[in-house]
Amino acid sequence: MLVGFSAIGALWPALSAWLAKVLCKGSRFAFVSAVALSHGAISLATVHTLARNQPFSIDGAVYLFQARALAHGALGVPMEFPRQAFSQRFLFEGADHLLHGVFPPGWPLWLAGFVRLGAPMLAGPVVAVLLVLASESLSRALAEREWPDHSQETLAQRELLVRASILLSLPSFSRAAETADLLSHAFVAALFAAAITLALRVDLVAVSLAKPRTWLRPVALGACVAWAFSSRLLDGLFVALCVALVLLARAPSALRRLSDKREKFSRIAAILLALGMGAAPFVSLTLAHQHAATGRWLTPTQSEYFARSDWPPTCHRLGFGRDVGCEVEHGDERASMAPDGYTPRRAFGVARSRAEVLGEDLVMPGQLLFVAMLLVCVSPSLSASFCAAVVCAFAYVYGLFYYGNAALFGARHLFPVAPFAYYLLARALFIPSLAHRKRLQPAGLVVAVMLSSLIGQSSRWLVIPQVIAGWTGRNYPIREALARHQSPDGIVLSPSVIHAIAAQDPWADQGRRVIVVQDNAGNFELRRAHPDWSLWTVVVSGALVPLPRGPVPLASVIELESAWPSLQWPSGLMAHRARAERFAGAPRLSGSEALALEHARPSSSLQIELDLAQTGQFRVAISYLAAAHHGDYRVTLNAQDLGVLRGYAPALSMGLFVAPTPLALRAGAQRLVFTCVGADARASGHDAALDAFVARPVSQTP
């Protein structure tokens, strides 16, 4: 297809000349505005049709969850009582006893403004518009440095190149998906492009301590870099490095224009101060969030989350080794690693795979990106070499992260370099013309690539939405349903974890309503805490349907897997939810899952925080699965020793640990600790599988 379209342009020069006039017709403002609005419209249509005005990924839901907190001036979300009803993936109780999301706060800060407006899903289409504006500014700054000549022919070629760089992205499905769901990659791409543009355009000589007006661009530059950092930590560090390299490359020629050493020092001090002023709010926000969530200023929230929820505790770190790769979050990737774990050789393969998929995400055929980078060697320039280095370096930096591509979003981790890749693609189309091979005009090639990409991307536009429709077909717009039903009080049960997280807003619900994932076994204690509340559920049509309440349970039955990941603190073992199907032949669990304890050894422990709805005298029991590879665990409740749970059985069977005497328990937080003390001599391991915590009032028992 591409060859055919290109041949038409080569054999019909008049057509290429006419296309060049069409593409360059109109003012720069009108053209850029039209392309930007087109991208925004495509993104908005994707929001309405595919996403149905809701996040369709767990990441997007958690970002929205965090944005709601920031919209109310908080870093975390207060948990309703009982807390275990709100423990979900990518959420954890912080050191400040609020519920925190796993992600940095920079992107949620952007979303918070749209949350306040009541239109959170509009944030993505606005980013789509801003990304076009930032990409156009970047391409123009790079092209001006590559071709500084101001002749009429050069200006026309340069204008066509800049316009081509933002046109080529129109057919991309990934670009639309990145800005339709509430993901941070496109936002960082816009900040990255804006930061490099500012670094190229800031007048290093003009910045003066005595002239605050000259600080505007360096302050904006510092803000772009720091906002990128507070949105995606690794990306932000990479952006900061690239900006530093650009400024350092420009500094010698700028300083040579100043003869006085004191004046040179003054200019450097002014630039650093202005950069720091722009960066300070976003760096401070990130540090404050980390301290609130983890209790430590310099510990990222993701490190804390994965240390609690997965194995090994350092599985999510960047780098190489046997301790890289999460068993729960990315089990297939970890299982495919060699005994040496994540090695540089495997990292090279991950980086190469991402780079290949990135080409397909941006343009079709994807090999065009590789060709464009090769052509930098044929027609080298500082601007093109910088862009190629950015794309390559970013791919290999993300090689330090073991996880590869996403099923629906492709090489989304590399999407922040999209503006640089599109500049390389557009520039490559001009090399034949610049080499004076007039038969192959750039305008014809631009349109040929556009048409080829449109046809090639059509399969994604037709196939991937069907996959997403399988998700969004189970899309339950909870907040919309509540608004249509005049915000009824009670317990709202969501069949979808994603939309239960996205709908959390205790500030709006004000203690008169809670939204939780539908789990009849796991919500017993919630019913006991609010016996008079009505029950509701949201169906696919968006209707809010009342449910029969039935009798309120008299005994506390708390599914122990509900502690994962938000309310558990493992030490020397991994604790995670495991579905009943994993325990083939096991007796029926009280719920659909159990809390599996693995990699345990003597002295390993697990602390769980649970909330009890009522005060009284209780007989406490813990149901669990006994097996040939299970060990023995000492059980303590609120620092009171209850005895040893014996996990061994020759065949998989249900066990029941019962505290020897009734316990006086007060309503509220309960601290349950399991400490491995060894195993039966016949046992082949020290693992465990915990089912439920049961507290039955003494008045109900003989």
Residue pairs with C-beta under 8 A, 6 or more apart in sequence:
1 451
1 452
1 455
1 456
2 365
2 368
2 448
2 449
2 452
5 444
5 447
5 448
5 449
5 451
5 452
6 440
6 444
6 445
6 448
8 15
8 444
8 448
9 15
9 16
9 19
9 440
9 441
9 443
9 444
9 445
9 447
9 448
10 439
10 440
10 441
10 444
11 439
12 444
13 438
13 439
13 441
15 444
16 441
16 442
16 443
16 444
17 441
17 443
19 441
19 443
19 444
19 446
19 447
20 156
20 160
20 441
20 442
20 443
23 160
23 163
23 164
23 167
23 443
23 446
24 156
24 159
24 160
24 163
26 34
28 159
31 163
32 132
32 133
32 136
32 166
35 132
35 136
35 163
35 166
35 167
35 170
36 128
36 129
36 132
36 133
37 129
38 170
39 128
39 129
39 131
39 132
39 169
39 170
39 175
39 179
40 125
40 126
40 128
40 129
41 125
42 128
42 170
42 176
43 124
43 125
43 127
43 128
43 176
43 179
43 180
44 122
44 125
46 176
46 177
46 179
46 180
47 53
47 121
47 122
47 124
47 125
47 180
49 465
50 56
50 177
50 180
50 465
50 468
50 469
50 472
51 121
51 180
51 181
51 468
51 472
51 475
52 472
52 475
52 477
53 121
53 477
53 480
54 121
54 472
54 475
54 477
54 498
54 499
54 502
55 61
55 63
55 64
55 121
55 181
55 182
55 498
55 499
55 502
56 181
56 468
56 471
56 472
56 475
56 498
57 181
57 183
57 408
57 409
57 498
58 89
58 90
58 497
58 498
58 501
59 90
59 103
59 181
59 182
59 183
60 181
60 182
60 183
60 498
60 502
61 182
61 498
61 499
61 501
61 502
62 90
62 91
62 101
62 102
62 103
62 501
63 101
63 103
63 107
63 108
63 111
63 182
63 183
63 184
64 108
64 111
64 115
64 120
64 182
64 501
64 502
65 77
65 91
65 101
65 501
65 502
65 504
66 100
66 101
66 103
66 105
66 108
66 111
67 108
67 109
67 111
67 112
67 114
67 115
67 120
68 77
68 112
68 115
68 504
68 505
68 507
69 75
69 76
69 77
69 98
69 108
70 105
70 108
70 109
70 111
70 112
71 112
71 113
71 115
71 116
72 507
74 98
75 96
75 98
75 100
75 105
75 288
75 289
75 292
75 293
76 94
76 96
76 98
76 99
76 100
76 292
76 293
77 98
77 99
77 100
77 504
77 506
78 98
78 99
78 506
79 86
79 93
79 98
79 99
79 506
80 86
80 506
80 509
80 511
80 514
81 529
81 611
81 613
81 668
82 525
82 526
82 529
82 558
82 610
82 611
82 612
82 613
83 93
83 566
83 567
83 609
83 610
83 611
83 669
84 522
84 525
84 558
84 559
84 562
84 563
84 567
84 610
84 611
85 514
85 516
85 522
85 523
85 525
85 526
85 562
86 99
86 504
86 516
86 566
87 562
87 563
87 564
87 565
87 566
87 567
88 497
88 500
88 501
88 517
88 566
89 309
89 497
89 565
90 101
90 102
90 103
90 305
90 501
90 565
91 99
91 100
91 101
91 102
91 501
91 565
91 566
92 99
92 100
92 102
92 293
92 304
92 305
92 308
92 309
92 565
92 566
93 99
93 100
93 566
93 567
93 609
94 100
94 292
94 293
94 294
94 295
95 291
95 292
95 293
95 294
95 295
96 292
96 293
98 292
99 566
100 289
100 292
100 293
100 301
101 108
101 301
102 301
102 302
102 305
103 184
103 301
103 302
104 229
104 230
104 231
104 232
104 233
104 286
104 289
104 300
104 301
105 230
105 285
105 286
105 289
106 184
106 227
106 228
106 229
106 230
106 231
106 232
106 236
106 282
106 285
106 286
107 184
107 187
107 231
107 232
109 227
109 230
109 282
109 285
110 123
110 127
110 187
110 231
111 120
111 123
111 182
113 123
114 120
114 121
114 122
114 123
114 126
120 182
121 182
123 182
124 178
124 179
124 180
124 181
124 182
124 183
124 186
125 179
125 180
127 179
127 186
127 187
127 190
128 175
128 176
128 179
128 186
130 190
131 175
131 179
131 186
131 189
131 190
131 193
131 418
131 419
132 166
132 169
133 190
134 189
134 190
134 191
134 193
134 194
134 197
134 419
135 165
135 166
135 169
135 190
135 193
135 418
135 419
135 422
135 423
136 162
136 165
136 166
137 193
137 194
137 197
138 193
138 194
138 196
138 197
138 419
138 420
138 423
139 161
139 162
139 165
139 166
139 419
139 422
139 423
139 426
140 158
140 162
141 196
141 197
141 200
141 201
142 200
142 383
142 384
142 386
142 387
142 423
143 158
143 161
143 162
143 383
143 423
144 158
145 200
145 382
145 383
146 381
146 382
146 383
146 384
146 427
147 154
147 157
147 158
157 430
157 433
157 434
157 442
160 430
160 442
160 443
160 446
161 426
161 427
161 430
161 442
162 426
164 426
164 429
164 442
164 446
165 419
165 422
165 423
165 425
165 426
165 427
166 422
167 446
167 450
168 362
168 363
168 422
168 425
168 426
168 446
168 449
168 450
168 453
169 175
169 362
169 418
169 422
170 450
170 454
171 363
171 364
171 450
171 453
171 454
171 456
171 457
172 361
172 362
172 363
172 453
172 457
173 361
173 457
173 460
173 461
173 464
174 361
174 362
174 409
174 410
174 412
174 415
174 460
175 186
175 361
175 362
175 418
177 408
177 409
177 464
178 185
178 186
178 409
178 412
178 415
179 186
181 409
183 409
183 412
184 231
184 232
185 232
185 412
185 413
185 415
185 416
186 415
187 231
188 228
188 231
188 232
188 235
188 236
188 239
188 416
189 415
189 416
189 417
189 418
189 419
191 224
191 225
191 227
191 228
191 231
191 239
192 224
192 228
192 235
192 239
192 242
192 416
192 417
192 419
193 419
193 420
194 220
194 224
195 221
195 224
195 225
195 228
195 239
195 242
195 243
196 242
196 243
196 246
198 217
198 218
198 220
198 221
198 224
199 221
199 243
199 246
199 247
199 250
200 246
200 250
201 217
202 217
202 218
202 221
202 271
203 214
203 217
204 247
204 250
204 251
204 254
204 255
204 267
204 271
205 254
205 257
205 258
205 267
206 214
207 214
207 215
207 218
207 267
207 270
207 271
207 274
208 214
208 266
208 267
208 270
209 266
209 269
209 270
209 273
214 270
215 270
215 273
215 274
215 277
218 270
218 271
218 274
218 275
218 278
219 274
219 275
219 277
219 278
220 278
221 243
221 275
221 278
222 274
222 275
222 276
222 277
222 278
222 279
222 280
223 278
223 279
223 281
223 282
224 239
224 278
225 236
225 239
225 240
225 243
225 275
225 278
225 279
226 236
226 278
226 279
226 280
226 281
226 282
226 283
227 282
228 235
228 236
228 239
228 416
229 235
229 236
229 237
229 239
229 240
229 282
229 283
229 286
230 236
230 282
230 283
230 285
230 286
232 416
233 286
233 300
234 318
234 397
234 398
234 400
234 401
235 416
238 393
238 394
238 397
239 416
242 390
246 386
247 271
254 267
255 264
255 267
258 264
258 267
287 297
287 298
289 301
290 296
290 297
290 298
290 299
290 300
290 301
291 297
293 301
293 304
294 300
294 301
294 303
294 304
302 316
303 316
303 317
305 565
306 313
306 314
306 315
306 316
306 326
306 329
307 313
307 314
308 565
308 568
308 569
308 570
309 328
309 329
309 564
309 565
309 568
309 576
310 316
310 326
310 327
310 328
310 329
310 574
310 576
311 326
311 327
311 328
311 573
311 574
311 576
311 598
311 599
312 322
312 323
313 323
314 323
314 324
315 323
315 324
315 325
315 326
315 327
315 329
315 334
316 326
316 329
317 323
317 324
318 400
318 401
319 342
319 400
320 341
320 342
320 343
320 344
320 347
320 400
321 341
321 342
322 339
322 340
322 341
322 342
323 341
324 341
324 342
324 402
325 333
325 334
325 337
325 341
325 342
325 402
326 334
327 334
327 574
327 576
328 574
328 576
330 402
330 403
333 402
333 403
333 404
334 402
337 346
337 402
338 346
342 402
346 402
347 396
347 399
347 400
347 402
348 396
348 399
350 398
350 399
350 401
350 402
350 403
350 404
351 395
351 396
351 398
351 399
352 395
353 404
353 405
354 395
354 398
354 399
354 404
354 405
354 411
354 413
354 414
355 391
355 392
355 395
355 411
355 414
356 366
357 366
357 405
357 410
357 411
358 366
358 369
358 395
358 410
358 411
358 414
358 415
358 417
358 421
359 365
359 366
359 367
359 368
359 369
359 370
360 366
360 410
361 410
361 411
361 415
362 369
362 418
362 421
362 422
362 425
363 369
363 425
363 449
363 453
363 456
364 452
364 453
364 455
364 456
364 457
365 452
365 456
368 425
368 428
368 449
369 391
369 421
369 424
369 425
371 428
372 421
372 424
372 425
372 427
372 428
373 388
373 391
373 392
373 424
375 427
375 428
375 431
376 384
376 385
376 387
376 388
376 424
378 431
379 431
379 434
379 435
383 423
384 423
384 424
384 427
387 420
387 421
387 423
387 424
388 424
390 417
390 420
391 417
391 420
391 421
391 424
394 414
394 416
394 417
395 414
395 417
398 413
398 414
401 413
405 411
405 412
406 412
407 467
408 464
408 467
408 468
425 449
426 446
429 442
429 445
429 446
429 449
430 442
432 440
432 442
432 445
433 440
433 441
433 442
473 540
474 495
474 496
474 540
475 496
475 499
475 540
476 494
476 495
476 496
476 499
476 538
476 539
476 540
476 542
477 499
477 538
477 542
478 492
478 494
478 499
478 500
478 502
478 503
478 515
478 538
479 503
479 505
480 542
481 538
481 542
481 543
481 544
482 488
482 492
482 513
482 544
484 542
484 544
485 544
487 508
487 513
488 513
488 534
488 536
488 544
489 512
489 513
489 533
489 534
490 513
490 530
490 533
490 534
490 535
490 536
491 513
491 514
491 516
491 523
491 526
491 527
491 530
491 533
491 534
491 535
491 536
492 503
492 513
492 514
492 515
492 516
492 536
492 537
492 538
492 544
493 516
493 517
493 518
493 523
493 535
493 536
493 537
493 547
494 500
494 503
494 515
494 516
494 517
494 518
494 537
494 538
495 517
495 518
495 537
495 538
496 517
497 517
499 538
500 515
500 516
500 517
503 515
504 515
509 515
514 526
514 530
516 523
516 526
518 537
519 559
519 591
519 592
521 557
521 559
521 590
521 591
521 592
521 692
522 558
522 559
522 562
522 591
524 553
524 556
524 557
524 558
525 556
525 557
525 558
525 611
525 612
525 613
527 533
527 549
527 552
527 553
528 552
528 553
528 556
528 613
528 614
529 611
529 613
531 552
534 546
534 549
535 546
535 547
535 548
535 549
536 544
536 545
536 546
536 547
537 544
537 545
537 547
538 544
538 545
539 545
554 696
554 697
554 700
555 694
555 695
555 696
555 697
555 700
556 612
556 613
556 614
556 618
556 693
556 694
556 695
556 696
557 590
557 692
557 693
557 694
558 610
558 692
558 693
558 694
558 695
559 590
559 591
559 593
559 691
559 692
560 594
560 595
560 608
560 622
560 690
560 691
560 692
560 693
561 577
561 578
561 591
561 593
561 594
561 595
561 690
563 575
563 595
563 608
563 609
563 610
564 575
564 576
564 577
564 595
565 576
567 608
567 609
567 610
568 575
568 606
568 607
568 608
568 609
569 606
569 607
569 608
570 604
570 605
570 606
570 607
571 604
571 605
571 606
571 607
572 599
572 600
572 601
572 603
572 604
572 605
573 597
573 598
573 599
573 600
573 601
573 604
573 605
573 606
573 676
574 597
574 598
574 599
575 595
575 596
575 597
575 598
575 606
576 595
576 596
576 598
577 593
577 594
577 595
577 596
578 593
578 594
578 595
578 596
578 689
579 592
579 593
580 586
580 588
580 589
580 592
580 593
580 594
582 596
583 589
583 594
583 625
583 652
583 689
584 652
585 652
586 625
586 652
586 653
586 654
587 653
587 654
589 623
589 625
589 691
589 692
590 623
590 691
590 692
591 691
591 692
594 624
594 625
594 689
594 690
594 691
595 689
595 690
595 691
596 687
596 688
596 689
597 604
597 606
597 674
597 687
597 688
597 689
597 690
598 687
599 687
600 631
600 676
600 685
600 686
600 687
600 688
601 676
601 686
602 631
602 676
602 677
602 678
602 686
603 675
603 676
604 675
604 676
604 686
605 673
605 674
605 675
605 676
606 673
606 674
607 671
607 672
607 673
608 671
608 672
608 673
608 674
609 669
609 670
609 671
609 672
610 669
610 670
610 672
610 693
611 668
611 669
611 670
612 665
612 666
612 667
612 668
612 670
612 695
613 667
614 667
615 665
615 666
615 667
616 664
616 665
616 697
616 698
617 662
617 663
617 664
617 665
617 697
617 698
617 699
618 662
618 663
618 664
618 665
618 695
618 696
618 697
618 698
619 658
619 659
619 662
619 663
619 695
619 696
619 698
619 701
620 637
620 642
620 658
620 659
620 663
620 665
620 693
620 694
620 695
621 656
621 657
621 658
621 659
621 693
621 694
621 696
622 635
622 645
622 656
622 657
622 690
622 691
622 692
622 693
622 694
623 654
623 655
623 656
623 657
623 690
623 691
623 692
623 694
624 645
624 647
624 654
624 655
624 656
624 657
624 688
624 689
624 690
624 691
625 652
625 653
625 654
625 655
625 688
625 689
625 691
626 646
626 647
626 648
626 649
626 652
626 653
626 654
626 655
627 647
627 648
627 649
627 651
627 652
627 653
627 687
627 689
628 648
628 649
628 650
628 651
628 652
628 682
628 683
628 684
629 683
629 684
629 685
629 687
630 647
630 648
630 649
630 679
630 683
630 685
630 686
630 687
630 688
630 689
631 647
631 648
631 676
631 677
631 678
631 679
631 680
631 683
631 685
631 686
631 687
631 688
632 644
632 645
632 646
632 647
632 648
632 676
632 677
632 678
632 679
632 680
633 644
633 645
633 647
633 674
633 675
633 676
633 677
633 688
634 641
634 643
634 644
634 645
634 674
634 675
634 677
635 641
635 642
635 643
635 644
635 645
635 657
635 659
635 672
635 673
635 674
636 642
636 672
636 673
636 675
637 659
637 663
637 665
637 670
637 671
637 672
637 673
638 665
638 670
638 671
639 671
640 663
642 657
642 659
642 660
643 657
643 659
643 660
644 677
645 655
645 657
645 674
645 688
646 655
646 657
646 680
647 655
647 679
647 680
647 683
647 687
647 688
648 679
648 680
648 682
648 683
649 655
650 682
654 691
662 698
663 695
665 695
672 693
674 688
674 690
676 686
676 688
678 686
679 685
679 686
